[in-house]
Amino acid sequence: MSIYFDNNSTTNPCEKALEAMNFCLREVYGNPSSVHAPGNFAREKLSQLRREIAASINAKENEIIFVASGSEANNLCIKGFCYSANTENKKHIITTAIEHPSVLKTFEELEAEGFEATYLPVDENGFVQSTTLMNAIRDDTLLVSISHSNNEIGTIQNIKELRAMIPHIVFHTDAVQSFKKAPFDASDNRVDLASFSGHKIHAPKGIGFIFKRDGINIKSIISGGSQEFGLRAGTENIASIAALAAAINDINEQDIARIKSLQRKLLNNLLELEGVKINGPENLDFRNCTNVSVSFAGHEAEAIVNYMNDKGIYVSTRSACSSNSKQVSHVLKAINLGPQYIHGTVRIGLSKYSTEDEVNAFLGCLQEYMTKNKPYLINPI
Ligand SMILES: *Cc1c(COP(=O)(O)O)cnc(C)c1O
């Protein structure tokens, strides 16, 4: 048995993505900057893929810049904007306490370079309250960066509403985790900058892109050739871009509806167990459909994950980027998760390939674990 329930850290590439990639590696090997036939062919292919991917978020072709990962996308949006802006009188940047490390570390680096950062607190479900944001805004605020969906607890922020409150300030969102799972429409939510990655939606690792609204200036953070409108040097990875476009087209509304029903089933069944807390919103309209974050009072998440691993069920203890550090998750700290829960938090990541049988097998295995292992600590009253 093999049940892969860690789709918030990465997904398996879909067949369509593999086919598109294989085709391009064989047939579209020309350099898009070359002026001979193979170069022209590659350039046309690249531009067609860019149009397709732009259309998927209702953006224009020249608003899409390909990069190698979601992490790079966050770096390019945030550093690229801060380095290009006139910062003489504007040095204040705002993000939240629950961002991905590629945002948080970028902010810390900018602080070391003289920017002033505010890390907004979130409520117990991971939401940024609009008043919290408004109170943090200063005359010298340059940029606000708030992720669309959190990667540990699944909270989907109301980006459109938050953005609308501060129309005069450049707004970035890390949309890596919510891409294709929650609606993202660049002309509707009006963000200026957004980050995306392929491998969370069944494209291969190593491909991502940013949305940069027309008229917003950023500075390249990789020096070299003039690829990607001069904003990201390096010969274009057309095979991975083709795989990304294929993966985007290969997820439809029925897939999302099916994932949501599995998520509902998982949440309902987990809530029936004793000593269980669901992290992030229980209202599925505000929760990424692939995410279930659950804490078991008095249990060690690592022991649960290892037990399941031995049975061929793969879940994770929180986020992949932090799972091998012993530190308590900054996200769980920010939502004030009680001490009896904090070490017993498991993240289940669904995908369009997840099935009801797999959910049942997971729940069965969890029951089995709970029968064999009693909690080490009873909630003191
Ligand atoms: C995975 C993830 C990233 C990083 O994407 P990579 O392509 O792995 O660099 C950034 N932000 C969020 C919210 C993510 O879940």
The ligand as a Gaussian input file, in Angstrom:
#p B3LYP/6-31G(d) Opt

LIG

0 1
 C        6.055000      25.476000      -1.372000
 C        5.832000      26.906000      -1.068000
 C        6.755000      27.884000      -1.462000
 C        8.074000      27.537000      -2.114000
 O        7.934000      27.023000      -3.392000
 P        9.181000      26.222000      -4.020000
 O        8.815000      26.061000      -5.461000
 O        9.265000      24.927000      -3.279000
 O       10.381000      27.071000      -3.813000
 C        6.473000      29.206000      -1.176000
 N        5.334000      29.559000      -0.549000
 C        4.420000      28.650000      -0.165000
 C        3.176000      29.119000       0.519000
 C        4.638000      27.298000      -0.418000
 O        3.734000      26.408000       0.004000

